[in-house]
Amino acid sequence: MSYTLAKWALWLVAAAAIGCVAGWMLRGLKTPKRATEGPAPRKEDADQMASTARDELEQVERERARLRIELDECRATAAALRSAAASAAAAGVAGGSAVRSAPPTEDASERARLAAMVGDREATIGDLRARLWNQEAKIGELESLLAAHIAASAPPEPDLVAGEAALGEKVRFNDLTVIEGIGPKIADLLHANGHIRTWWELHHTDVAILRRLIDEAGSSAQLHDPSSWPQQAGLLARGQWHEFAALVDRLRGGTRGQ
């Protein structure tokens, strides 16, 4: 009898030892899995990333506008210097007969002065041309970066059926002619010269750029006022149909929505 009890006691001790070892091994297997699982992204982190992306987009837009202004100034200065150099060269040729009556030393001095002036102007024009190329390359890079930011931040396609019900007309996605003040010709102008093909792109286009596109199109287009187009386009892109209709009613009534 004592032998049987001792045998059962040994079996119980062995079973307990095996259970402890198995439990320790299972816990060791689960622990790495929990360690590799990172915390779920918080809403605050996502909002912070979105805010950072918006700040970068605004910086790119400001830098692009600054470079465009500098580019226009360089072009105007280069044109003025080119005209001055041509005038100086023409004056030297036209005044040749008058200069002939002057002493030879004065004639040579005047020609040298005019030649130096023309050389300086041409050197300045060459420097400005190089700056123009650099600025145009930078603007191209910034426009590509800006387009990528705009495309990434675009909202999902709005409910066009709801838009048709709210506006009382059929609405096609990204149809620029839905916007008050934009007809087929202006839409083609924005497509071809401004590379603006979507409501969201128009929403992110500076009004000064729109005015420049219209001015370059000629007198027939200069009657259009683009100041409300980005706002209208933003409402359309987000599917805010009733807000868009209210804004258009104010524009047609002669007052501009704030």
PyMOL commands that set and color helices and strands:
alter all, ss='L'
color gray80, all
select helices_A, chain A and resi 2-36+43-94+96-100+104-153+160-167+176-178+184-192+199-203+207-217+229-237+241-252
alter helices_A, ss='H'
color red, helices_A
deselect
rebuild
show_as cartoon
